Amino acid sequence: MKITHLFILPVMLILSGSGCGELTEFENKQVQEALSDSLFTTTESWGINMEIMEDGKLKLKLSGTYASSIKNENQNITKISGPVYIEIFDEEGKPDTYVYTDSAVHLPDKSAFEMFGSVRVNAPEGKKLRSDYLKWERQKDRVSTPEFVIFISPPDSIAAEGFFGDSDLTNYTLNEGGGRAVID
């Protein structure tokens, strides 16, 4: 009788273990949904201060009133409410371009910022850019907008529909328009 029990126990363990090997399609879907829910994160911050460094050098400082970050498998985005202030540093580590805006969106996967509402850029040599929207692709050092801009390069100022250039406003293209605009 004892020999029978010793023989039946391993057989039952083998049979029960083989039944757990594969999940049905429905069970796989449930597992994936449960895992994807755990990979979705959101955070909120008040009084945000962000610094981005590359190769041990400070590249930019950003401050804002409030930020909410959303991260999942489809997106990684931080929305920043303002006023938002961005300080961009040159190769020697000195601040050289300043950006003020009502709100901004940081897309870290694309290394980009989008700025909304009363965007004001103050660059070296007194150059200034004013618009309601501006996109900055940080790694490419490219700023652009399809919207109305006022570009000031003392002693001239030009109004146009659309702008494309670098962050310190030294190399740029204005799309349509022209003329002088009075800025207070």
C-alpha positions in Angstrom: 0.0 0.0 0.0 2.8 2.4 0.8 4.4 1.7 -2.6 1.2 2.7 -4.3 1.1 6.1 -2.5 4.7 6.7 -3.4 4.0 6.0 -7.0 0.7 8.0 -7.2 2.2 11.2 -5.6 4.9 11.9 -8.3 2.4 11.1 -11.1 -0.1 13.6 -9.7 2.5 16.3 -9.3 3.7 15.8 -12.9 0.1 15.9 -14.2 -0.8 19.0 -12.2 2.4 20.8 -13.3 1.9 20.1 -16.9 -1.6 21.8 -16.8 -0.1 25.1 -15.6 2.3 25.4 -18.5 0.4 27.6 -21.0 -2.2 30.3 -20.5 -5.2 30.7 -22.8 -5.4 33.7 -25.0 -8.0 35.3 -22.7 -5.7 34.8 -19.7 -2.7 36.3 -21.6 -4.8 39.3 -22.4 -5.8 39.8 -18.8 -2.2 39.5 -17.6 -1.1 42.1 -20.3 -3.9 44.5 -19.2 -2.9 44.2 -15.5 0.8 44.8 -16.4 0.1 47.8 -18.6 -2.0 49.4 -15.9 1.0 49.1 -13.5 3.3 50.8 -16.1 1.2 54.0 -16.3 2.5 56.7 -14.0 1.5 60.3 -13.4 3.1 62.8 -11.1 2.2 66.3 -10.0 4.6 69.0 -8.8 4.2 72.6 -7.6 7.0 75.1 -7.8 8.9 73.1 -10.5 12.6 73.7 -11.1 14.3 71.6 -13.8 17.9 71.5 -14.8 19.2 69.6 -17.9 22.9 68.8 -18.0 24.9 67.2 -20.8 28.6 66.1 -20.5 28.7 67.6 -17.0 27.6 71.1 -18.3 24.4 72.9 -17.5 22.4 73.3 -20.7 19.1 74.8 -19.4 17.2 75.7 -16.3 13.4 75.8 -16.3 11.0 77.0 -13.6 7.3 76.9 -13.6 4.3 77.1 -11.2 2.9 73.6 -11.7 3.8 70.5 -13.7 2.0 67.2 -14.4 3.9 64.3 -16.0 2.3 61.3 -17.7 4.3 58.3 -18.7 3.2 55.0 -20.3 4.2 52.9 -23.2 2.6 55.4 -25.7 3.8 58.7 -24.3 6.2 60.5 -22.0 5.1 64.1 -21.5 5.3 66.9 -18.9 2.8 69.8 -19.0 4.1 72.9 -17.2 1.9 75.8 -16.2 3.3 79.2 -15.7 4.5 81.6 -15.9 7.3 79.4 -17.3 10.9 80.7 -17.4 13.7 79.0 -19.3 17.4 79.9 -19.2 19.5 78.4 -22.0 23.3 78.2 -21.5 26.0 78.5 -24.2 29.0 76.2 -24.7 31.0 78.0 -21.9 28.2 77.5 -19.4 27.0 81.1 -19.4 23.3 81.9 -19.8 22.7 83.5 -23.2 19.0 83.0 -24.2 16.0 83.6 -22.0 12.5 82.4 -22.7 9.3 83.5 -21.0 5.9 81.9 -21.7 2.5 81.2 -20.2 2.8 77.4 -20.4 5.0 74.7 -21.9 5.1 71.0 -22.7 8.3 69.0 -22.4 8.7 65.9 -24.6 11.8 64.2 -23.2 11.8 61.3 -25.7 12.0 63.8 -28.5 14.2 66.3 -26.5 11.7 69.0 -27.4 9.7 71.8 -25.7 6.5 73.4 -27.0 5.7 76.8 -25.6 2.2 78.4 -25.6 0.9 81.9 -25.0 2.9 85.1 -25.0 6.2 83.4 -25.9 9.1 85.9 -25.5 12.6 85.0 -26.4 15.5 87.3 -25.5 18.7 86.3 -27.2 22.3 87.6 -27.5 22.9 90.9 -29.2 19.5 92.3 -28.2 17.6 89.9 -30.6 14.0 89.1 -29.6 11.2 86.9 -30.8 7.5 87.3 -29.9 4.8 84.7 -30.7 1.9 82.8 -29.2 3.5 79.4 -30.0 7.1 78.1 -30.4 8.6 74.7 -30.7 12.2 74.1 -29.6 14.0 70.9 -30.7 16.8 71.0 -28.2 19.2 68.4 -29.6 19.0 70.0 -33.1 19.0 73.5 -31.6 16.0 74.4 -33.8 13.1 76.7 -32.9 10.1 77.1 -35.2 6.5 78.3 -35.4 4.0 78.5 -38.2 2.2 81.3 -36.4 2.6 85.1 -36.4 5.9 86.3 -35.1 7.6 89.6 -34.4 11.4 89.4 -34.7 13.6 92.2 -33.5 17.2 92.4 -34.5 18.2 95.9 -33.5 17.7 98.4 -35.1 15.1 96.5 -37.2 11.9 94.6 -36.5 10.0 92.3 -38.8 6.5 90.8 -38.5 5.9 87.5 -40.3 3.8 84.4 -40.5 6.2 81.6 -39.5 9.8 81.4 -38.2 12.5 78.8 -38.4 16.0 79.2 -36.8 18.4 78.3 -33.9 17.8 79.1 -30.3 20.1 82.1 -30.1 18.4 83.6 -33.1 21.6 84.0 -35.1 20.5 81.8 -38.1 16.9 82.1 -39.1 14.3 82.2 -41.8 11.1 84.2 -41.7 8.3 82.8 -43.9 5.8 85.4 -45.1 5.5 89.1 -44.2 7.8 91.9 -43.4 7.9 95.5 -42.3 8.3 97.3 -39.1 6.4 96.8 -35.9 6.4 99.0 -32.8 7.1 96.9 -29.6 6.6 98.3 -26.1 
